[in-house]
Amino acid sequence: MLPLAQIAVDTDLLAAIGKGKVDLRLDDIAVSLISVFELQAKAAKLNVPPKSVTRAVDAILSAFPTVPFYQPEIVEIAYKLKKDISDYVDCIIIATAISSKEDLVTEDSLVTHHKEALSRAYGLRVLSFKDFTKPPDDD
């Protein structure tokens, strides 16, 4: 989502989806509302122009289903996670995926560090960009 707000990242999953370079579709994606806040906070820290941030937020909210971070089940799971994961925002994002019974796609090293434990405890699959990359064509 960060590239939508002109924030450079090494892996742009949305662009890869648009170019057909990954085995994933845009309609497979849902976004935690806390991720929208996180995008705004990062953009503010990097001095991204507010109009770019507003356009990115509008695009996210119109293109993807969003999940409120304050749903009781998400809060309960996030509180359990915080004993092992220090970043509470990450706990909310993980809890959203667990509560929704969906895979979590992230490049966050703090989250990927815990992927085996999250799989054992909650059945959560934590995936990264490379997990969706198609093998190159042999043209």
Secondary structure by P-SEA (a helix, b strand, c coil): ccccccccccccaaaaaaacccccccccbbbbaaaaaaaaaaaaaacccaaaaaaaaaaaaacbbbbbcccaaaaaaaaaaccccccaaaaaaaaaaaaaccccccccaaaaaaaaaaaaaccbbbbcccccccccccc
